[in-house]
C-alpha cells in the first residue's frame, strides 16, 4: 500500500504510478491504482485502470470527478458541487478489501485543498499509508522536495522515498546535479532518493522497483 504525492501538479505521478502497478502485477501481485479525486479530463484514472488490467472500473478508480481543471475545492465552488468524501471513503474501503497492493494517487501536490477545512494531507492521514514523493527534476526541485518532505513529516506520516522524474525539463547542469545534492541533503533523515525515471521509459529501473518492493515488505 502506498500513497503517491508530488512536489506539484504535472510532475509525473500518474506516469510513475502506472509503471509501478504494471510491474507489481507482472511480479504476481494483485495491484491496482486509485485516484480518489480528479479535476479536468479523466486521462489519469484511465491510465491507472489500464495499468490495473481493467480489474476495476473508471468510477471505482476515480469516485469523484470534477470537470473544471483546478484544485478540488476551487472546482467545487465553480461547479457548485459538493465533494463527496463519504463516497471516497466507501470506495477506498471496498478497494482495500479487493486488492492486497492498492496504490493511491493524490491530486496535485501535497497540500491541495479538497474542502475549505480538509486537504489532501487529511486524506493521506486517514489512509495512513506510507508516502512516496514524485519530484519533477528541474530548477526548484530541491526547495519543493524539502518543503513537501517537511510537511509529510509534520502530518505524522512516513515518506519511504523520493523519485525524480527526468521527463519534465530539458537536461542541463542543474538537473544533472539535483539527485546528488538531494541525496546529500537527505543524508541521515531516513528518506532515500530512490532513483530517476528517464523520459519515455516503459518500466521502472530494476533497482528502483526493487527498492520500492523492499520498502513495502
N, CA, C and O of each residue as an XYZ file, in Angstrom:
868
protein
N       0.846     -1.190      0.000
C       0.000      0.000      0.000
C       0.886      1.247      0.000
O       1.837      1.351      0.775
N       0.557      2.184     -0.880
C       1.321      3.419     -0.965
C       0.389      4.584     -1.293
O      -0.629      4.419     -1.964
N       0.761      5.749     -0.808
C       0.100      6.977     -1.226
C       1.128      7.769     -2.019
O       2.197      8.099     -1.506
N       0.803      8.074     -3.271
C       1.728      8.773     -4.158
C       1.361     10.252     -4.188
O       0.236     10.616     -4.530
N       2.312     11.090     -3.830
C       2.108     12.532     -3.918
C       3.215     13.137     -4.767
O       4.155     12.450     -5.166
N       3.091     14.421     -5.037
C       4.074     15.086     -5.890
C       4.475     16.431     -5.337
O       3.812     16.978     -4.456
N       5.568     16.963     -5.858
C       6.001     18.304     -5.473
C       5.102     19.376     -6.067
O       5.163     20.539     -5.669
N       4.260     18.975     -7.028
C       3.345     19.918     -7.684
C       2.430     19.083     -8.570
O       2.555     17.859     -8.622
N       1.524     19.736     -9.257
C       0.732     19.045    -10.267
C       1.574     18.902    -11.536
O       2.451     19.726    -11.798
N       1.309     17.860    -12.319
C       2.003     17.670    -13.575
C       3.452     17.243    -13.452
O       4.247     17.487    -14.360
N       3.811     16.608    -12.343
C       5.213     16.201    -12.156
C       5.462     14.743    -12.548
O       6.603     14.280    -12.523
N       4.395     14.020    -12.910
C       4.577     12.644    -13.344
C       4.079     11.589    -12.376
O       4.519     10.441    -12.436
N       3.164     11.960    -11.477
C       2.641     10.978    -10.514
C       1.961      9.811    -11.213
O       2.222      8.652    -10.892
N       1.094     10.113    -12.164
C       0.359      9.054    -12.854
C       1.291      8.200    -13.702
O       1.142      6.980    -13.762
N       2.237      8.833    -14.347
C       3.235      8.125    -15.157
C       3.974      7.101    -14.293
O       4.089      5.931    -14.661
N       4.471      7.553    -13.146
C       5.176      6.652    -12.231
C       4.242      5.576    -11.687
O       4.588      4.395    -11.687
N       3.059      5.981    -11.223
C       2.131      5.034    -10.599
C       1.729      3.934    -11.573
O       1.632      2.768    -11.190
N       1.494      4.300    -12.832
C       1.130      3.303    -13.844
C       2.265      2.297    -14.063
O       2.027      1.093    -14.154
N       3.501      2.801    -14.148
C       4.641      1.899    -14.314
C       4.765      0.960    -13.128
O       5.016     -0.233    -13.298
N       4.590      1.499    -11.919
C       4.712      0.679    -10.719
C       3.644     -0.407    -10.671
O       3.945     -1.561    -10.362
N       2.401     -0.047    -10.973
C       1.316     -1.033    -10.929
C       1.560     -2.155    -11.932
O       1.388     -3.331    -11.610
N       1.959     -1.793    -13.139
C       2.217     -2.821    -14.159
C       3.301     -3.793    -13.706
O       3.189     -5.000    -13.922
N       4.354     -3.263    -13.076
C       5.439     -4.138    -12.663
C       5.059     -4.977    -11.454
O       5.493     -6.123    -11.333
N       4.256     -4.419    -10.560
C       3.768     -5.214     -9.432
C       2.900     -6.365     -9.923
O       3.004     -7.483     -9.419
N       2.051     -6.096    -10.898
C       1.189     -7.145    -11.442
C       2.017     -8.191    -12.195
O       1.744     -9.389    -12.113
N       3.028     -7.725    -12.927
C       3.899     -8.657    -13.641
C       4.662     -9.550    -12.668
O       5.043    -10.672    -13.002
N       4.878     -9.034    -11.458
C       5.586     -9.804    -10.432
C       4.651    -10.732     -9.662
O       5.079    -11.427     -8.741
N       3.373    -10.740    -10.041
C       2.425    -11.666     -9.423
C       1.574    -11.087     -8.320
O       0.827    -11.824     -7.677
N       1.661     -9.770     -8.073
C       0.843     -9.137     -7.049
C      -0.429     -8.574     -7.669
O      -0.390     -7.985     -8.750
N      -1.541     -8.750     -6.996
C      -2.812     -8.217     -7.494
C      -2.889     -6.738     -7.118
O      -3.556     -6.358     -6.156
N      -2.199     -5.925     -7.893
C      -2.108     -4.492     -7.618
C      -3.130     -3.718     -8.443
O      -3.502     -4.123     -9.544
N      -3.569     -2.603     -7.886
C      -4.495     -1.720     -8.606
C      -4.238     -0.289     -8.163
O      -3.716     -0.043     -7.076
N      -4.611      0.643     -9.018
C      -4.429      2.054     -8.717
C      -5.759      2.757     -8.508
O      -6.768      2.414     -9.124
N      -5.740      3.738     -7.633
C      -6.942      4.520     -7.351
C      -6.566      5.992     -7.290
O      -5.596      6.365     -6.631
N      -7.331      6.824     -7.975
C      -7.178      8.277     -7.878
C      -8.505      8.809     -7.372
O      -9.393      9.102     -8.173
N      -8.664      8.944     -6.050
C      -9.972      9.280     -5.472
C     -10.592     10.537     -6.036
O     -11.807     10.612     -6.212
N      -9.743     11.546     -6.325
C     -10.224     12.814     -6.871
C      -9.479     13.135     -8.150
O      -8.265     12.949     -8.243
N     -10.219     13.619     -9.135
C      -9.611     14.019    -10.397
C     -10.328     15.282    -10.881
O     -11.555     15.365    -10.844
N      -9.548     16.256    -11.330
C     -10.116     17.502    -11.840
C      -9.625     17.744    -13.264
O      -8.438     17.600    -13.554
N     -10.538     18.108    -14.137
C     -10.189     18.291    -15.544
C     -10.568     17.057    -16.339
O     -11.604     16.446    -16.076
N      -9.741     16.682    -17.312
C     -10.064     15.459    -18.046
C      -9.786     14.252    -17.161
O      -9.216     14.378    -16.077
N     -10.197     13.080    -17.641
C     -10.100     11.870    -16.818
C      -9.000     10.935    -17.316
O      -9.075      9.722    -17.118
N      -7.991     11.493    -17.955
C      -6.931     10.667    -18.528
C      -6.124      9.946    -17.455
O      -5.730      8.796    -17.652
N      -5.872     10.594    -16.332
C      -5.083      9.951    -15.270
C      -5.731      8.675    -14.755
O      -5.077      7.631    -14.750
N      -6.991      8.711    -14.319
C      -7.594      7.458    -13.870
C      -7.713      6.422    -14.973
O      -7.647      5.224    -14.696
N      -7.886      6.849    -16.213
C      -7.918      5.885    -17.311
C      -6.582      5.142    -17.401
O      -6.551      3.934    -17.632
N      -5.489      5.871    -17.217
C      -4.163      5.234    -17.235
C      -4.032      4.215    -16.106
O      -3.471      3.136    -16.298
N      -4.550      4.561    -14.932
C      -4.460      3.648    -13.792
C      -5.319      2.411    -13.994
O      -4.916      1.309    -13.623
N      -6.494      2.580    -14.577
C      -7.353      1.433    -14.874
C      -6.666      0.502    -15.871
O      -6.688     -0.718    -15.704
N      -6.059      1.075    -16.899
C      -5.343      0.269    -17.889
C      -4.178     -0.464    -17.243
O      -3.976     -1.651    -17.499
N      -3.406      0.232    -16.405
C      -2.270     -0.402    -15.736
C      -2.724     -1.523    -14.810
O      -1.985     -2.477    -14.568
N      -3.949     -1.399    -14.293
C      -4.509     -2.410    -13.389
C      -5.178     -3.550    -14.139
O      -5.917     -4.337    -13.548
N      -4.922     -3.641    -15.443
C      -5.503     -4.706    -16.284
C      -7.026     -4.706    -16.245
O      -7.661     -5.759    -16.296
N      -7.606     -3.499    -16.153
C      -9.071     -3.336    -16.176
C      -9.757     -4.112    -15.047
O     -10.902     -4.540    -15.193
N      -9.061     -4.292    -13.928
C      -9.634     -5.030    -12.802
C     -10.607     -4.189    -11.993
O     -11.241     -4.691    -11.066
N     -10.727     -2.923    -12.335
C     -11.704     -2.051    -11.700
C     -12.211     -1.068    -12.745
O     -11.554     -0.814    -13.754
N     -13.393     -0.519    -12.484
C     -13.985      0.417    -13.436
C     -13.420      1.817    -13.224
O     -12.759      2.085    -12.221
N     -13.685      2.700    -14.171
C     -13.219      4.074    -14.057
C     -13.828      4.759    -12.842
O     -13.154      5.556    -12.190
N     -15.073      4.471    -12.526
C     -15.722      5.102    -11.375
C     -15.235      4.520    -10.055
O     -15.252      5.206     -9.032
N     -14.800      3.261    -10.066
C     -14.193      2.691     -8.865
C     -12.812      3.294     -8.636
O     -12.435      3.600     -7.505
N     -12.071      3.459     -9.717
C     -10.747      4.065     -9.633
C     -10.840      5.532     -9.233
O     -10.021      6.022     -8.455
N     -11.827      6.221     -9.759
C     -11.961      7.661     -9.562
C     -13.404      8.004     -9.174
O     -14.195      8.410    -10.025
N     -13.746      7.839     -7.887
C     -15.135      8.054     -7.462
C     -15.616      9.495     -7.558
O     -16.811      9.723     -7.743
N     -14.720     10.478     -7.440
C     -15.143     11.883     -7.517
C     -14.383     12.568     -8.650
O     -13.161     12.705     -8.607
N     -15.140     12.996     -9.669
C     -14.563     13.640    -10.849
C     -15.156     15.030    -10.994
O     -16.364     15.183    -11.177
N     -14.302     16.041    -10.912
C     -14.699     17.415    -11.141
C     -14.225     17.817    -12.536
O     -13.072     17.563    -12.886
N     -15.069     18.425    -13.319
C     -14.715     18.740    -14.709
C     -13.786     19.938    -14.835
O     -12.998     20.013    -15.778
N     -13.869     20.872    -13.898
C     -13.060     22.080    -14.031
C     -11.623     21.796    -13.598
O     -11.416     21.249    -12.515
N     -10.617     22.153    -14.414
C      -9.227     21.830    -14.099
C      -8.616     22.796    -13.085
O      -7.929     23.751    -13.447
N      -8.883     22.524    -11.813
C      -8.359     23.341    -10.723
C      -8.252     22.450     -9.499
O      -8.446     21.239     -9.598
N      -7.946     23.032     -8.346
C      -7.980     22.230     -7.124
C      -9.414     21.744     -6.900
O     -10.352     22.395     -7.359
N      -9.606     20.624     -6.212
C     -10.971     20.145     -5.974
C     -11.853     21.194     -5.298
O     -13.025     21.339     -5.647
N     -11.299     21.916     -4.343
C     -12.092     22.925     -3.644
C     -12.532     24.040     -4.588
O     -13.690     24.459     -4.572
N     -11.594     24.520     -5.415
C     -11.928     25.549     -6.391
C     -12.950     25.035     -7.397
O     -13.914     25.729     -7.721
N     -12.737     23.817     -7.890
C     -13.664     23.231     -8.863
C     -15.053     23.068     -8.269
O     -16.054     23.287     -8.952
N     -15.120     22.684     -6.995
C     -16.439     22.507     -6.363
C     -17.185     23.829     -6.255
O     -18.410     23.858     -6.370
N     -16.456     24.930     -6.036
C     -17.088     26.248     -5.975
C     -17.606     26.648     -7.353
O     -18.739     27.111     -7.487
N     -16.774     26.468     -8.373
C     -17.150     26.862     -9.734
C     -18.302     26.008    -10.255
O     -19.214     26.517    -10.906
N     -18.257     24.704     -9.967
C     -19.301     23.793    -10.455
C     -20.527     23.751     -9.545
O     -21.546     23.148     -9.882
N     -20.407     24.410     -8.373
C     -21.489     24.397     -7.378
C     -21.871     22.957     -7.047
O     -23.040     22.574     -7.050
N     -20.827     22.178     -6.762
C     -20.997     20.750     -6.482
C     -20.137     20.378     -5.286
O     -18.937     20.651     -5.275
N     -20.739     19.759     -4.283
C     -20.019     19.378     -3.070
C     -19.145     18.150     -3.321
O     -19.570     17.204     -3.985
N     -17.925     18.169     -2.789
C     -17.059     16.996     -2.850
C     -17.630     15.933     -1.908
O     -17.877     16.208     -0.733
N     -17.837     14.730     -2.421
C     -18.465     13.653     -1.644
C     -17.390     12.812     -0.955
O     -16.933     11.811     -1.507
N     -16.989     13.218      0.247
C     -15.970     12.475      0.989
C     -16.457     11.093      1.404
O     -15.674     10.145      1.467
N     -17.748     10.985      1.684
C     -18.293      9.681      2.086
C     -18.133      8.665      0.960
O     -17.813      7.504      1.211
N     -18.354      9.096     -0.268
C     -18.190      8.197     -1.417
C     -16.728      7.791     -1.575
O     -16.428      6.630     -1.855
N     -15.824      8.746     -1.395
C     -14.398      8.431     -1.491
C     -14.006      7.396     -0.440
O     -13.319      6.422     -0.748
N     -14.438      7.607      0.783
C     -14.097      6.677      1.868
C     -14.682      5.295      1.608
O     -14.023      4.280      1.836
N     -15.921      5.261      1.132
C     -16.558      3.978      0.843
C     -15.807      3.225     -0.250
O     -15.568      2.023     -0.133
N     -15.432      3.945     -1.325
C     -14.762      3.292     -2.439
C     -13.372      2.815     -2.041
O     -12.958      1.721     -2.425
N     -12.653      3.624     -1.278
C     -11.329      3.209     -0.821
C     -11.429      1.976      0.074
O     -10.597      1.072     -0.007
N     -12.445      1.946      0.919
C     -12.651      0.772      1.777
C     -12.911     -0.481      0.965
O     -12.393     -1.550      1.285
N     -13.710     -0.356     -0.085
C     -14.001     -1.507     -0.948
C     -12.748     -1.993     -1.665
O     -12.504     -3.197     -1.754
N     -11.949     -1.047     -2.178
C     -10.753     -1.428     -2.925
C      -9.691     -2.046     -2.024
O      -8.972     -2.950     -2.448
N      -9.584     -1.567     -0.784
C      -8.619     -2.149      0.151
C      -8.937     -3.619      0.428
O      -8.037     -4.430      0.647
N     -10.226     -3.946      0.415
C     -10.628     -5.342      0.626
C     -10.329     -6.208     -0.596
O     -10.049     -7.400     -0.465
N     -10.388     -5.612     -1.772
C     -10.224     -6.379     -3.012
C      -8.778     -6.563     -3.440
O      -8.420     -7.594     -4.009
N      -7.940     -5.553     -3.164
C      -6.583     -5.575     -3.704
C      -5.543     -5.532     -2.589
O      -5.518     -4.589     -1.797
N      -4.686     -6.548     -2.525
C      -3.641     -6.560     -1.494
C      -2.567     -5.501     -1.717
O      -1.841     -5.150     -0.786
N      -2.460     -4.991     -2.940
C      -1.477     -3.944     -3.249
C      -2.213     -2.778     -3.902
O      -2.287     -2.682     -5.127
N      -2.753     -1.896     -3.068
C      -3.506     -0.744     -3.565
C      -2.592      0.480     -3.554
O      -2.020      0.832     -2.522
N      -2.466      1.118     -4.710
C      -1.649      2.311     -4.848
C      -2.590      3.496     -5.052
O      -3.308      3.556     -6.050
N      -2.588      4.427     -4.121
C      -3.487      5.582     -4.164
C      -2.702      6.805     -4.617
O      -1.691      7.166     -4.014
N      -3.174      7.433     -5.674
C      -2.526      8.646     -6.185
C      -3.294      9.876     -5.734
O      -4.498      9.988     -5.965
N      -2.594     10.791     -5.094
C      -3.225     12.028     -4.664
C      -3.492     12.956     -5.831
O      -3.093     12.689     -6.964
N      -4.173     14.047     -5.537
C      -4.483     15.037     -6.559
C      -3.540     16.223     -6.393
O      -3.434     16.783     -5.302
N      -2.854     16.608     -7.470
C      -1.945     17.743     -7.395
C      -0.796     17.502     -6.441
O      -0.235     16.407     -6.399
N      -0.438     18.538     -5.664
C       0.633     18.427     -4.689
C       0.119     17.988     -3.331
O      -1.018     17.533     -3.202
N       0.968     18.129     -2.315
C       0.682     17.558     -1.005
C      -0.444     18.270     -0.263
O      -1.250     17.613      0.396
N      -0.521     19.584     -0.352
C      -1.477     20.341      0.477
C      -2.684     20.858     -0.300
O      -3.319     21.820      0.132
N      -3.008     20.258     -1.411
C      -4.120     20.736     -2.244
C      -5.437     20.697     -1.457
O      -5.765     19.666     -0.871
N      -6.199     21.805     -1.434
C      -7.466     21.814     -0.700
C      -8.558     21.016     -1.404
O      -8.765     21.133     -2.612
N      -9.242     20.210     -0.618
C     -10.380     19.428     -1.121
C     -11.686     20.084     -0.668
O     -12.594     20.302     -1.469
N     -11.762     20.391      0.620
C     -12.812     21.245      1.176
C     -12.113     22.436      1.820
O     -10.883     22.485      1.858
N     -12.877     23.388      2.322
C     -12.256     24.554      2.952
C     -11.379     24.142      4.128
O     -10.331     24.740      4.372
N     -11.818     23.111      4.858
C     -11.084     22.681      6.051
C     -10.604     21.240      5.948
O     -10.441     20.562      6.962
N     -10.379     20.771      4.719
C      -9.930     19.381      4.516
C      -9.101     19.341      3.238
O      -9.559     19.760      2.175
N      -7.873     18.832      3.354
C      -6.967     18.832      2.203
C      -6.484     17.432      1.876
O      -6.874     16.454      2.514
N      -5.624     17.357      0.868
C      -5.014     16.080      0.508
C      -4.216     15.500      1.667
O      -4.084     14.282      1.787
N      -3.686     16.370      2.521
C      -2.971     15.908      3.716
C      -3.901     15.098      4.609
O      -3.516     14.043      5.114
N      -5.116     15.581      4.804
C      -6.074     14.896      5.667
C      -6.466     13.538      5.094
O      -6.626     12.565      5.831
N      -6.618     13.484      3.771
C      -6.947     12.201      3.134
C      -5.806     11.205      3.337
O      -6.043     10.048      3.683
N      -4.569     11.656      3.124
C      -3.420     10.778      3.317
C      -3.318     10.320      4.765
O      -2.978      9.168      5.035
N      -3.611     11.222      5.694
C      -3.553     10.871      7.110
C      -4.624      9.844      7.462
O      -4.371      8.933      8.250
N      -5.817      9.980      6.886
C      -6.874      8.991      7.119
C      -6.436      7.606      6.659
O      -6.655      6.612      7.352
N      -5.817      7.553      5.483
C      -5.372      6.269      4.957
C      -4.229      5.695      5.792
O      -4.199      4.500      6.086
N      -3.299      6.556      6.165
C      -2.171      6.112      6.964
C      -1.127      5.321      6.202
O      -0.271      4.679      6.811
N      -1.185      5.358      4.875
C      -0.225      4.609      4.064
C       1.136      5.308      4.051
O       1.211      6.524      4.226
N       2.211      4.542      3.843
C       3.490      5.183      3.566
C       3.354      6.066      2.322
O       2.596      5.752      1.405
N       4.092      7.164      2.306
C       4.009      8.135      1.220
C       5.262      8.050      0.356
O       6.373      7.927      0.871
N       5.079      8.116     -0.952
C       6.197      8.207     -1.881
C       6.059      9.515     -2.641
O       4.994      9.825     -3.174
N       7.138     10.277     -2.687
C       7.120     11.603     -3.307
C       7.739     11.569     -4.695
O       8.888     11.160     -4.864
N       6.966     12.005     -5.693
C       7.475     12.148     -7.058
C       7.832     13.613     -7.275
O       7.010     14.505     -7.066
N       9.078     13.848     -7.698
C       9.560     15.217     -7.885
C       9.980     15.429     -9.331
O      10.699     14.611     -9.905
N       9.531     16.525     -9.911
C       9.972     16.882    -11.255
C      11.405     17.380    -11.176
O      11.693     18.331    -10.449
N      12.303     16.747    -11.914
C      13.715     17.115    -11.861
C      13.959     18.352    -12.721
O      14.209     18.265    -13.924
N      13.878     19.499    -12.065
C      14.052     20.779    -12.759
C      14.498     21.823    -11.732
O      14.605     21.519    -10.544
N      14.752     23.025    -12.178
C      15.097     24.109    -11.282
C      13.982     24.294    -10.257
O      12.810     24.383    -10.624
N      14.338     24.351     -8.981
C      13.346     24.492     -7.918
C      13.015     23.184     -7.234
O      12.346     23.179     -6.200
N      13.475     22.060     -7.798
C      13.138     20.751     -7.244
C      13.608     20.587     -5.808
O      12.895     20.002     -4.992
N      14.783     21.085     -5.483
C      15.306     20.909     -4.126
C      14.396     21.589     -3.107
O      14.033     20.989     -2.096
N      14.035     22.826     -3.370
C      13.139     23.557     -2.478
C      11.784     22.868     -2.363
O      11.280     22.661     -1.259
N      11.206     22.522     -3.484
C       9.878     21.890     -3.469
C       9.905     20.556     -2.743
O       8.980     20.238     -1.995
N      10.952     19.776     -2.954
C      11.048     18.465     -2.309
C      11.217     18.609     -0.798
O      10.534     17.936     -0.025
N      12.123     19.484     -0.381
C      12.370     19.643      1.052
C      11.142     20.179      1.787
O      10.829     19.722      2.886
N      10.447     21.145      1.187
C       9.229     21.659      1.812
C       8.167     20.574      1.928
O       7.501     20.456      2.956
N       8.009     19.779      0.867
C       6.999     18.720      0.888
C       7.352     17.657      1.914
O       6.477     17.172      2.630
N       8.616     17.293      1.992
C       9.041     16.288      2.972
C       8.819     16.788      4.396
O       8.422     16.012      5.267
N       9.067     18.063      4.642
C       8.794     18.623      5.973
C       7.310     18.534      6.308
O       6.937     18.222      7.439
N       6.469     18.810      5.318
C       5.021     18.780      5.542
C       4.525     17.359      5.765
O       3.624     17.137      6.574
N       5.101     16.398      5.059
C       4.718     14.998      5.262
C       5.069     14.556      6.681
O       4.265     13.919      7.362
N       6.267     14.901      7.112
C       6.689     14.552      8.470
C       5.805     15.237      9.517
O       5.448     14.627     10.525
N       5.455     16.506      9.276
C       4.613     17.252     10.207
C       3.227     16.627     10.331
O       2.565     16.771     11.359
N       2.790     15.928      9.275
C       1.486     15.260      9.304
C       1.558     13.915     10.021
O       0.545     13.232     10.174
N       2.761     13.535     10.463
C       2.914     12.276     11.182
C       2.978     11.064     10.286
O       2.739      9.944     10.737
N       3.300     11.272      9.008
C       3.349     10.168      8.057
C       4.787      9.884      7.637
O       5.658     10.750      7.707
N       5.008      8.654      7.201
C       6.346      8.225      6.798
C       6.495      8.335      5.289
O       5.689      7.789      4.536
N       7.533      9.044      4.850
C       7.860      9.077      3.428
C       8.930      8.020      3.173
O      10.000      8.049      3.781
N       8.632      7.094      2.276
C       9.559      5.985      2.025
C      10.610      6.346      0.985
O      11.548      5.580      0.762
N      10.466      7.503      0.346
C      11.485      7.894     -0.606
C      10.999      8.913     -1.612
O       9.809      9.204     -1.728
N      11.986      9.450     -2.347
C      11.726     10.437     -3.391
C      12.153      9.849     -4.728
O      13.233      9.270     -4.842
N      11.309      9.997     -5.728
C      11.595      9.521     -7.080
C      11.670     10.735     -8.006
O      10.738     11.538     -8.041
N      12.754     10.877     -8.748
C      12.912     12.012     -9.648
C      12.439     11.660    -11.049
O      12.810     10.620    -11.594
N      11.625     12.520    -11.625
C      11.144     12.344    -12.989
C      11.912     13.279    -13.912
O      11.784     14.500    -13.822
N      12.707     12.698    -14.795
C      13.542     13.496    -15.700
C      12.827     13.919    -16.980
O      13.421     14.581    -17.831
N      11.573     13.547    -17.121
C      10.879     13.804    -18.380
C      10.119     15.104    -18.446
O       9.316     15.296    -19.359
N      10.348     16.021    -17.494
C       9.550     17.250    -17.460
C      10.368     18.500    -17.773
O       9.812     19.595    -17.854
N      11.668     18.352    -17.949
C      12.516     19.514    -18.181
C      13.745     19.101    -18.986
O      14.241     17.988    -18.811
N      14.245     19.966    -19.860
C      15.481     19.644    -20.590
C      16.625     19.377    -19.616
O      16.740     20.029    -18.578
N      17.455     18.421    -19.965
C      18.576     18.085    -19.102
C      19.673     19.138    -19.211
O      20.072     19.523    -20.309
N      20.155     19.600    -18.056
C      21.223     20.589    -18.012
C      22.036     20.355    -16.745
O      21.865     19.332    -16.082
N      22.904     21.276    -16.408
C      23.753     21.108    -15.233
C      22.940     20.990    -13.958
O      23.294     20.227    -13.059
N      21.843     21.748    -13.875
C      21.002     21.710    -12.680
C      20.365     20.341    -12.504
O      20.459     19.743    -11.432
N      19.715     19.840    -13.558
C      19.051     18.545    -13.437
C      20.063     17.416    -13.255
O      19.756     16.401    -12.629
N      21.262     17.588    -13.797
C      22.282     16.545    -13.665
C      22.820     16.450    -12.244
O      23.302     15.395    -11.831
N      22.742     17.546    -11.494
C      23.296     17.546    -10.140
C      22.231     17.459     -9.048
O      22.562     17.237     -7.883
N      20.961     17.631     -9.405
C      19.901     17.663     -8.396
C      19.879     16.406     -7.533
O      19.716     16.491     -6.316
N      20.042     15.239     -8.156
C      19.939     13.996     -7.393
C      21.024     13.908     -6.324
O      20.733     13.633     -5.160
N      22.265     14.139     -6.716
C      23.357     14.011     -5.748
C      23.232     15.032     -4.625
O      23.526     14.727     -3.469
N      22.798     16.241     -4.963
C      22.621     17.265     -3.930
C      21.488     16.877     -2.983
O      21.621     17.018     -1.768
N      20.371     16.388     -3.535
C      19.250     15.982     -2.683
C      19.651     14.816     -1.781
O      19.286     14.787     -0.606
N      20.398     13.859     -2.324
C      20.870     12.740     -1.517
C      21.708     13.234     -0.345
O      21.587     12.730      0.771
N      22.558     14.224     -0.604
C      23.392     14.777      0.469
C      22.538     15.480      1.519
O      22.759     15.322      2.720
N      21.558     16.256      1.055
C      20.699     16.995      1.982
C      19.833     16.068      2.825
O      19.501     16.391      3.966
N      19.467     14.921      2.269
C      18.595     13.982      2.985
C      19.374     12.936      3.769
O      18.782     12.101      4.454
N      20.683     12.976      3.672
C      21.510     12.014      4.392
C      21.218     12.080      5.892
O      21.268     13.149      6.501
N      20.916     10.927      6.468
C      20.626     10.854      7.893
C      19.180     11.088      8.261
O      18.817     10.974      9.432
N      18.334     11.418      7.277
C      16.910     11.673      7.572
C      16.072     10.405      7.514
O      14.957     10.369      8.036
N      16.603      9.367      6.881
C      15.826      8.143      6.705
C      14.965      8.147      5.466
O      14.246      7.182      5.209
N      15.024      9.221      4.688
C      14.265      9.304      3.441
C      15.251      9.171      2.281
O      16.038     10.088      2.044
N      15.227      8.058      1.558
C      16.177      7.872      0.462
C      15.688      8.484     -0.849
O      14.485      8.632     -1.068
N      16.626      8.831     -1.707
C      16.306      9.133     -3.097
C      16.318      7.785     -3.822
O      17.367      7.157     -3.966
N      15.154      7.355     -4.270
C      15.008      6.001     -4.813
C      15.642      5.851     -6.186
O      16.073      4.758     -6.552
N      15.702      6.926     -6.944
C      16.261      6.861     -8.288
C      15.582      7.841     -9.208
O      14.944      8.795     -8.763
N      15.724      7.596    -10.513
C      15.202      8.507    -11.523
C      14.449      7.735    -12.603
O      14.747      6.571    -12.868
N      13.477      8.391    -13.219
C      12.791      7.857    -14.392
C      13.183      8.726    -15.571
O      13.085      9.952    -15.508
N      13.622      8.100    -16.634
C      14.004      8.846    -17.825
C      12.791      9.072    -18.717
O      11.819      8.318    -18.656
N      12.847     10.090    -19.528
C      11.760     10.403    -20.454
C      11.486      9.223    -21.382
O      12.409      8.664    -21.973
N      10.218      8.849    -21.506
C       9.828      7.770    -22.402
C      10.029      6.380    -21.855
O       9.842      5.406    -22.584
N      10.404      6.251    -20.589
C      10.616      4.921    -20.003
C       9.321      4.121    -20.010
O       8.245      4.659    -19.750
N       9.436      2.842    -20.306
C       8.271      1.950    -20.288
C       8.268      1.045    -19.065
O       7.363      0.228    -18.892
N       9.276      1.191    -18.225
C       9.353      0.424    -16.987
C      10.252      1.160    -16.018
O      11.119      1.934    -16.424
N      10.046      0.919    -14.748
C      10.936      1.481    -13.750
C      12.285      0.780    -13.823
O      12.336     -0.413    -14.122
N      13.372      1.483    -13.560
C      14.664      0.812    -13.480
C      14.592     -0.323    -12.455
O      13.998     -0.135    -11.393
N      15.170     -1.484    -12.731
C      15.098     -2.611    -11.797
C      15.510     -2.246    -10.375
O      14.898     -2.717     -9.416
N      16.543     -1.407    -10.226
C      16.994     -1.036     -8.883
C      15.926     -0.229     -8.141
O      15.751     -0.386     -6.933
N      15.212      0.636     -8.872
C      14.147      1.435     -8.260
C      12.993      0.542     -7.833
O      12.489      0.659     -6.716
N      12.579     -0.346     -8.719
C      11.472     -1.240     -8.399
C      11.826     -2.121     -7.200
O      10.995     -2.327     -6.316
N      13.041     -2.633     -7.167
C      13.489     -3.482     -6.065
C      13.438     -2.723     -4.740
O      12.998     -3.279     -3.734
N      13.878     -1.473     -4.720
C      13.858     -0.671     -3.506
C      12.433     -0.476     -3.002
O      12.169     -0.585     -1.805
N      11.515     -0.186     -3.927
C      10.128      0.065     -3.533
C       9.505     -1.190     -2.946
O       8.813     -1.121     -1.930
N       9.742     -2.341     -3.576
C       9.206     -3.606     -3.076
C       9.780     -3.906     -1.687
O       9.051     -4.335     -0.793
N      11.075     -3.682     -1.510
C      11.717     -3.938     -0.218
C      11.154     -3.029      0.874
O      11.000     -3.453      2.019
N      10.853     -1.795      0.524
C      10.303     -0.861      1.490
C       8.900     -1.260      1.937
O       8.462     -0.910      3.033
N       8.200     -2.001      1.070
C       6.841     -2.431      1.403
C       6.802     -3.781      2.114
O       5.758     -4.197      2.615
N       7.949     -4.463      2.155
C       7.977     -5.810      2.749
C       7.773     -5.752      4.261
O       7.767     -6.790      4.923
